[in-house]
């Protein structure tokens, strides 16, 4: 289940975090109210993440192995987003000019531009899906090595339909279920700060 607000734009098709170019329509809502509403939705998601992460009771020695991988993942995510921005901005002038003509003169955008936009959105979406799979595999290897049987049981026992109604993990291996957990929980953009807090608490408690 996702509580994140997304604009109905190209960015809404992406699946690894929000692009720097994503946003909400400036005329639909009062900016201050919209910001507060967004914060509430983010905190709702944080509660959701905490409910899944806290039962894992991750130890400090496990955090020592997981967090460095997270740092690498965040770096890779940043590279993907920067590449997206570069490709989108390469079409900025052409898209803006086409939009201006359409509004002012009623001239339809050229078919080749529309095709380029469709192909770019499709390519960026595929790249995000591939990157997410690669990054989840990276984290899975570390978690599979350092988590105990009880922690893995927690990961494989969540209600999959709650997070993705289209998910069908019946009969799937525990590895597949753990990778799903990693994709929807660990790789959520809001999860990193939560894990840092849990790490601090684990060290303070001597776990």
C-alpha positions, 0 to 999 in steps of 0.5 A: 500500500502506498500513501505517496502523492504523485503528479499525473505526469511522466514521473508517475510512471517511475518506480524508484523514488521521486524524480527531482522534476516531479511535483503537484499542480501549483493551482490546485491546492494551497501550497502550505496545506498541500505540504502539510497533507503530504507530510501526513501521508509520508508519516502514515507510510513511515508508520507502515514501514515501522510496523514491518521493520521493528519486528525484525529486531535487527542487531547492530552487527547486522546493521554494520553489514546492511547500511554500507550496502544501502549507501551504495544503493542510494548512490546508484539510485541517484545516478539513475535519477540524474540520467533520467533528468539529463534525458528529459531535459534534452527534450525540454526546448522541443517540448516547451516549443510544441506546447506553446504552439499548441496553446497559441495557434492550435497546431498539433504537436508533431508525431515524431515528437510525440513518439519520442516522448512515448519511447523515452517514458517507456525506456525510463520506466523499463530502466527503473524496473531493471535498476530496482531489480538489480538493487534489491538483488544486491541487498538480498544477498547481504540480508540472506547472509546475515539474517537468522531464520526468525528474521527471514520468517518475518519477511516471508510472512507479511500480507503481500496483497496489502502492499501490492494487490497484483502480487501473486506469491502463492507457492513462491520460494522464500527467496522470492518472498524476501526479495518482494519484502526488500523491494516494497519495504527496504527500498522504500525511499522513506525506509533509510532514515527509519533504519538509521534510527533503529540502528541507533537504538540497537547500539544503545541497547547493546543488541 
